[in-house]
Amino acid sequence: IIIFALMFCVPYAVGHAQTKNNSTSPAQNEIEITDSGDAGDAVSIAVKGISLTQGEGGQETWRLNATSAKMDQESGVVSVQAPNITYFLKNNKQELHIKSKQGTIEQNQSIVELWGDVRVDEADNLLTTSKALYEGGTHILTSPEPLDFFNPMFVGKANSANWDLNTNIFKASGDINVTIISQKKHKK
């Protein structure tokens, strides 16, 4: 799906974005296609300013915006800079937002890997870590690196965590440290 979007929809999206922004400057949204010249080599595509979406059962499951993307057609991996991803949670219609400095999308395995100041926001919940993985088949977000998590009722640290986006259940593991914040109400 993503290869199709990059190959056929990106030129339309670039033209649409230029029209919407009333700009014809190719520097804002550029497509660069490179080929090493060898007959058997795959062509790589690089795009500045990209938006990708993925759906399931007629509903959007996630949307990615990034400042730039580069696709290696041979491996099916899309590398993105400054990704900003919105996941649409099924059980409560909430949105989960993830930002990082870099990331990759492995189309063949439906895996998104993010690294560099990863920040995950959902309602009043916040998670920060250096690396996160999203598995499209299971809809599970994993932080295999140490993380901090915050909520109005507690703050914590752990060595790793899984966040099931189907059920919106967060499970931390390994050297967990949690501080509960008192929500004491005072009578007037």
Buried (B, 14 or more C-beta within 10 A) or exposed (E): EBBEBBEEBBEEBBEEBBEEEEEEEEEEBEBEEEEEEEEEEBEBBBBBBBBBBBEEEEEEBBBBBBEBBBBBBEEBBBBBBBBBBBBBBBEEEBBBEBBBBBBBBBBEEBBBBBBBEBBBBBEEBBBBBBBBBBBBEEBBBBBBBBBEBBBEEEBBBBBBBBBBBEEBEBEBEEEEEEEEEEEEEEEE
